[in-house]
Amino acid sequence: MSQNNSSQTKFNLKRYLDEFNPWHNIKIMHTNVPNDILSGITIAVIAMPLALAFGVASGLGAEAGMWAAICGGILVGLFGGSHTGVSGPTGPKVVQLAAIIAATKLVSGEPDIGFAMSMVFLSGLVCIVLALMKIGRFIYYTPYSVVSGFMCGIGVIIILLEIPPMLGFATPNSVIGAIKQIPYDIMHEKPHALIVSLATFFTILLWPRITKKQWLPAPLLGLIVGTSIAHLFHFNDIEYIASMPVGMPHLYWPDFTRFGDMIGGAFALAGLCIFDSLLTCLVADNMTNERHNSDREIFGQGIANMACGVVGGVTTATATMRTVANIKCGGKTGLASIVHGLVLLALMLGLAPYASFIPMACLAGILLKVGMDIIDYRVLPVLHRMPFMDSICFWAVLILTISVDLLVAMGVGITIAFVRIVQELGQAYEQNVVNLNEVNRPLPGDVPMPEELKKKVLKLRLEGPLFFGVSDTIYRASSALVDYKYLIIRMARVPMVDMSGAYLLDDIVEKAHQQGAIVFFTGLKPQVERTLERLRIFENVADGNCLETFNDAILRIQEIEGTLSAQQTECETRLSQV
């Protein structure tokens, strides 16, 4: 018997781990090879200026963004859960990492790269653990007001951080720093930097309106235009990207000697990676009419981020712009993402020195457009018409995202939405507790009852999950009803019950017994009945009083009343004979 259990456990474990097997992605890569290759090359062209810009924005240098794009493209293409998703550095994750790097700089003022890379590696490990715990499905429970507030907040952060470099000054370390710095920068702006950044920005803005061609993406054209203006007019007074090393990356082996200092940041990066990635996967699902595997996507992101920590890349997540471009260009499998990563790898192995010709103001113009694209313009026209609680949730997430922390904002937003839902569910139970004497007409199929018997029966009808959020409402409503002899608790529409709900029922039964009443349960679902049995709720309920239907309870009450009436008659007869 134990051998059978062991073999069954091994079989289930193999099936459980098989979900994360890269073969799921590899076996379909031959189905769309020409389009995937062309799409991968196009995405690489789009990704290169973004990767350079995000690397600089993180504080680790342009090459860090490139290595992150390479790791994300190749590894998530193999292990990810979305066939069309393309990973690399993203605005939200770079903002988060930049804040962590700024807070952990060395005494010399230089970034503590070893510490940062170990944290990135650890964040990937956290993602893998969370993927194995199957938490991916919870992305579908995120309220839209939280998502919208989060995206608008990220867009505002990127815009504020890129205004100083557009004017020719260094990128601030924080949003508050940017707000304080912007007035001075505007008063002392450098005209050449502003010309380059605005030329880049308006090229990206106008190019899609001029042509629908996909062979020359707007970010690449903006990079070409901004860089060309800087060199044609000899703008030597503005900053350019520092030269990047050519060849294989420097390796950073994880060092967890400061584990306590980095675990919080690692969880923050992992949480944002999951949220950012799965939101983009939802967008891809809507465009392709497919459904991604959330847990496999988180697993792939974990592998990619661990690799980033080793090769010195910023963190990765599934990137919305690159994913949408991939779908528009005909990419349908992970091959497109892998090709995009290989193209960027070729650039780093031989063409990286050419990045030193790119002005920093040019990258600022690109990121300004990225920030504007992230903002949720769907919700902006209806801000003044949003439901009250949705409005509170949206503004709380938006303000906290900008001023405090991205994960704190998400946590607060989800908490507000959760409290709202619990409150509404609690209110929905208020009208489900009645005395049968108050029912004007019986439902079809109900057993008729004499009017004098109806006065003695209280019906407690519960609908929906019986959990902590509704227990107080039900108890207060049931406590208001007195002078009953029988209590029927109808639970046919209760799919689950938690400990709070179970002990609520126990309290109601005890209160009924104190009034000398008899309690019946009807319509218990098997899983609910098992929970109540394990918690010993039925110990105070007479045997045979857990029935299938309401009519069974009525018949049982009439039977009890008939027995009591017969006993009373017999007693009166004996007394008369005496």
N, C-alpha and C positions, 0 to 999 in steps of 0.2 A: 504493500500500500504506500509506504514512504517513497519507494522508488518511482511509483507512478506520479506522486505529488512533485518529486524532484524534477522528473522529466517534463511535467506540465509547467512548472515554474520556469525552467530553461526555455521552453517553447514560447511562453508568454514574454519573457525577457527579450528573446531574439526578435519577436514581432514588435515589441515596444521600441527597441533600438533601431529596427529596420527603417522606421520613419525618417531617421536622420541620415540615411545612406545616400551619398551623392549620386548613386546610380539612378535615382528618380529623375535627376536632371540630365545626366549624361545620355540616357537611352533615347531621348527625344531630340538631341542636338542635330541629328542628321536630317530632320524634317523640314528645315527652313534655312539651309546653309547660305545660299547667295544673299538673301535679304538680311540675315543675321550678321554676316561679315560687313556688308555695306553700312548697316545700322551701327555696328560696333565702331567703325572708323569715324562715322559722323559724330557719335556720342563722345568719342575721344577728343575730337576737335572742340566740342562744347565744353567738355570737362576740364581741359587743360587750363584755360584762363581762370576758371572757377577754383580749381585745385590750387593754383598759384596764389590766388587772392585769399583763399581760406587759410592756406599755410602761413602767409604773412600776418593775417588777422589773429591767428592763434598765438603769435609771439615766438613760434618755433622755426620760422623761416619757410620760404616758398617750397623747398624740397620736401618738407614734412607733409604738405598738402598733396604733392604728387605721389609720394609713397603710400599715403592713405588711399588715394584713388586707385592705385595699382592693386593693393591688397583687397580693397572692397570689390573691385571689378572682377578679379580672377577668382577669389575664394567664395564670395557670395554667389557668383555665377555657378559655382560647383555645388555649394551646400545650401543655398537659399531656398525659400519657399515660394517665391514668386517668379514665374517664367520670364516676366518682362521687367522686373525690378533691376535697377542699376544703382550700385552703392558707391559711396565715396564720402569725402568731407561735406558736411551740410552746415547751413547757417546756425541753426539752434545748437548743434553739438560744438561747433567752433566757439560760439559765444560762451558756452558753459566751460569749455576747456581753457579758454583765454582767461576767464575769471579765476580758475583754479591756479593756473600758471602765475598770474599776477600776484596771487596771495602766497605763493610758495617760492618766490625768487630767492636766490642766494644773497649773501651780504654784499657781493660785488654788483648786484643789480641784474645779473644774468639769469636766465631761466634755469631751474634745476631740472635739466633734461632727464637725468637718470630717474629721479623721483616721478616725473610726469609720465615717462614711458612705462614704468612699473605700474603706475595707476591705470594707464590705458590697458595694459596687459590684464590687470586684475579685473577691470570692467568687462573685458571679453570673457573671462572665466565666470563672472557673475551671470552674464547673458546665457552661457551654456548651461549653468545650473538651473536657471529659471526656465529655459527651454525644456529641460528634462522634467521639470515640475509641471509642464503643460499649462503655463499661465497665459499663453497667447490669445486664447479665446476671449479674455476679458476686455480686449480692445473694442469689441463690439458693444460693450456696456458704457462707453464713454459718452456723456451728453454732448450734443452739438455746441451748446453754449461754452463748454470747456474748451473744445477743439478750436472754436472760432476765436475766443479770447486769447488762447495760447498762440495761435498763428499770427494774430494782429500784434500781440506783444513782441514776438520775435522779429516781425517786420519793422516795428518801430525801433527796436534795439539796433538792428543792422543799419538802418538809416541814420540814426543818431551817431553811431560809431564811425560811419564813413564820411560824415560832413567835414571833420577836421582834415583828413588826408586829401579830400577833394580840394580843399583850400590851401594845400601845400604843407600841412603840419603832421606830426606823428599821430598815429592812431591811439586814442585814449585807452586806458586799462579798464575802464568801467563806464557804465551809462551815466552815473552821476558825474564822473570826471568829464565826460563828453559835454554834458549840459553846462557845466561850469566853464569849459574851454571854448565852446562855440562862439559866444559873443566876442571874445578876444580875437579868435581866428577870423571872424567876419570883418572886424575892424582892420586887421593886418593881413588880409589874404594875399596870396602870391598869384598874380594874374596868369602866369604860364601854367601853373598846376591846375588852376580853374579852367583854362581853355582846354587842356588835355582831358580832364575828367568830364566836362560837359560835352565835348565832342564824342567821347566814348559813349556816354550815357544816351545822347540823342541818336547816335547811330544804332544802338541796340533797340531803342524805342521805335525808330522809324523804319528800320529795315524790314520787319515782318509785314508792315503796311504797304511797302513798295512791291515786294515779291513774295510768293509762297514757296519758292525754291528751298529745298532742304539741304542742298549740297554745300551751302555756305551759311552756317549758323550765325545768328546775330551777335552772340558774345565774342566769337572769333573775329568777325568783321569789326566790331567795336575795338577789340584789342589791336587789330592791324591799323585802324584809323588813328587811334590815340597815340600809338607808338610812332607811327609815321610822322604825325604832326610834331611830336617832341623832337625827332631827329632832323626833319627837314628844316625846322626853324631854330635848331640849335638851342633848345631849352636846357641849358646845362645847370641852371640854378634849382632844378627840382630833383627829388630823390628817385633812384632807380632800384630795382630788385638787386639785392646782393648776389654775387655769383654763387651758383650752386655746384656742388661736387659732381663730377661725372664718374659713373661706374657703380659698383655695388654699394649698397648703403652701409653705414656704420651700424653695428649690431649692439643692442642694449639688452643684456640679459636681466630678467626680472630680479629685483632686490627688495625683499619684503621685510627688511630689518625695521622699517618704519611703518609696519602694517597698520597700526592703530591710527596713524595720521592720514593714511591713504584710503582706508576702507570706505569712509563716508563719501569722498569724491568718486570712488570707483562705483559705488551704488548709484550715485547721482548720474554719472555718465551712462551706466547701463540702463537705468530707467528711462533716460531721455532717448537713448538709442532705440529702445523697444518702442516707445511711444512714437517717435519720429518715423521709424521704419514702417510700423504697421499702419500708420495713417496714410503714408504714401502707397502702401500695398492696397488699401481700401480704394484709393483713387484709381489705381491700375485695374482693380477688379471692376469698377464701374465702367471703365473704358473698354475692357476686353470681354466683359460678361463671363469672366472666370472667377474662381475663388482660390486665393492663395492659402498656403499652409503656414499659419502664424508661428507655430512652434519651430518648424524647420527654418523659417526666416530668422527667428531669434537665434537659433543655433548657428546659422551661417554668419550672422553678424558677430557672434561671439568668437568664432574662428578668425574672422577678419580683424577684429580689434586686438586679439592676442598677437596676430602677426604684425599689426601696426606698432604695438608696444615693443616688438623685437627689432624692427627695421627703422624706428624713429619717425613714424607717421602720426598725424593727428587722428582722432577717432573717426570712425565711419558710421554711416547709417544709409538706409535706402533714400536716395535723393529724388525729390519730386520732379525737378526740371529735367534731369537726365532720363528718368523713367518715362515721363510723358514723351520726350523726344524719341526714345527708343520705340515706343508704340507707334508714334506717327511715322517713323521711318521704316516700319515693317518688321521690327524685331519681335520674335515670338518664343524664343528659348534662351536659356542661359548662355548660349554661345555668343550672343551679341555683347553681353556684359564681359565675358572673358576676352573677346577680341579688343574691346575698349581698353581693358587693363593691359593687354600685351602691347598695344600701340603706345600707351603712356610709358610702359617699361622701356620700349625702344628709345623713346625720347630721353629718358633719364640716363640710359646707358651711353648715349652719344651726342645728344643735341641739347642737353641741359644748359651749357654756357650761353646759349642764345637768349635765355630768360633774363640775363642781366641787362638787356637792351630795353626791357619793359619798364615804363614809369610807374611809380606807386600810385599816382593820381589816376592812371588808366585802370588799375585794378579797383580803385575806389569807385569809379564810375560804373564798373561792372557790378560790384556788390550793392550799389545804390539801387540798381534795377532789380537785383535779386530780392532785396528787402521790400521793395514796392510790390513785387509779384507774390510774396508770401502773405501779405495782408488779405484777409477774407472780405472781398468787395461785395460778396453776396449778402452779408449781414449788415453792412454799413447803412444802406437806405432804410432799413427797418429798425434801427436802434431805438427810436422813440416809440415804436409800437410793440416791442418785445414784451412778453409776459413779465410780471414784476420779478419773480424769482430767477427767471432766465437772465434778466437784465443785471440783477445783482451778481449772479454767477459770472457773466461775461466780464463785467467791469472789475470784479475782484481778481479774476485770472489775469486780465490785461495789466492791471496796475501792479500786481505782485510779480508778474513775469518781468516787467521793466525794472521795478525797484528792489526786489528781493532776490528771488531765485525761481528758476523755471519749474523745478520739481515741487517746491513749496506751493507755487501757483496752481499746478495741476492738482495737488492734494487738497488744497482749500476748495477749488472748484468742484471736484468730485464729492467732497464732503457736503457742500451746500446742496448739490443736486440730490445726494443721498437723503439728507434730512428732509428735503422737500417731498421726495417720493414717499418716505416713511410717514410723513404728516398726512399726505393725501390718502394713503392706504388706510391709515387709522380712521380718518373721517368716513371712509367708505363703509366701515363696519357699523356705524352708529344706528342705522335703521333696520338692522337684522335681528333685533331682540324684541319679541312681542308676546303678549298673552293671547292664547287662542280665543278668548272672549272678545278680543279687539278685531279679529278677522271677520270681515263682513261676509265674504263668500269663500267656501272651501275650494281648493284647487281641484281640477278634474282628477278623479281616481282616489281622492281622499276618503277615508271611512267617515261616515256621518257620526256626530257625537251629540248627546243631549246637551242642552244649554247649561244645565247645572254642573255638568262634568267639565265643560270648557273653562269655567271659572277657576277650576282647580289646576289647570295645565298651563305651564309656561314653556314656550318653544324658543330655543336659542339656535338660530340658523346662522352658520358660519360659511363664508365664501372666500376663497383665496387662501394664500399661505397664512398660517397662524404663527406669527413670529413676534419678537419683542416690540415691534413698531405698532402693533394693533392691540396688544394685550391689555393695556391700560384702558383704552376706549371701550372694549368689550366688557371688562370687569365693572367699570362705572355704570354702564348701561344696564347690566344684569343686576347690579346691586340696588338699583332704583325700584325693581319690581319685587313685591312681597306678597304674602298671603297666597301661596300656591302649594299644591300637594304633590304635583308631579312636574319634573323638569325633563324635557326632551332636547338633547343637544344634537342637532342635525349637522353632520360633517361630510356629506356626500361630495361637496365641492371644495374640500380642503385637501390640496395636493401634498402639503408637507406641514410639519410642526416642529418648532425648535424647543429648547428647554424652557424658555420663557413662556411659550404658548402652552406647553404641557403642564407646567406648574400653575398657570392661570386656570386651566380646566380643573386641576386638583383643588384650587381655592374655591371655585364655583361649586364643586361637588360638596366640599366641606360646609360651605354656607347653606346649601340646600338641606343637608342633613341636620344642621342646627335648627332649621325651621320644620323638621320632621318630614321633609319631602323625599320622594324616591326619584332617582336619576336614571335616565336612559341615554345611551349613545346609539345613533343610527348612521348607516352609510359610511362606516370607517373604511378608508382605503388600506390595503395591506401594509404599505410602508408607514402610514400614520399609526396604525394599530401596533406595529412592532415597536415604534418609538415609545408609545404610551405604556406598553407592557414592560419595556426595559426600565422605564422610570417609575414603575409600580403605581401608575395612576389608577389602575383598575382595582386595586386592593380595597378601595372604599366604595366600589360599585358592585351591587349584588350580581351573583351568577345568573346568566340568562338575560341580563339587561343591556347587552350590546347586540343590537339587532340590525338587520339589513336595511329596512325601510321605515319610514315614518308611520305608515299604516300598521306595521308590525307592532310598533310601540303603542299606538292607539288601542289595538286589539288587546295587547297585554295589560294596558291600564283598565280597559273595560272588564277584562277577566279578573283583575285584582279587585275592582269595585264590586263586581258580582259576588266574588268570594266574601268580601267584607260585608256586603248586604245580607248574604245568606247567614253568615255567622251572627250578625246583629239580630236577624229574625229569629234564629234558633235560640239566642240568648234571651230575647224578649219572651219567647214561648215558654221557656223553662221558668222564667221569673213569674209569669202569669199562673203557671201550674202550682208554684210554691204558694 
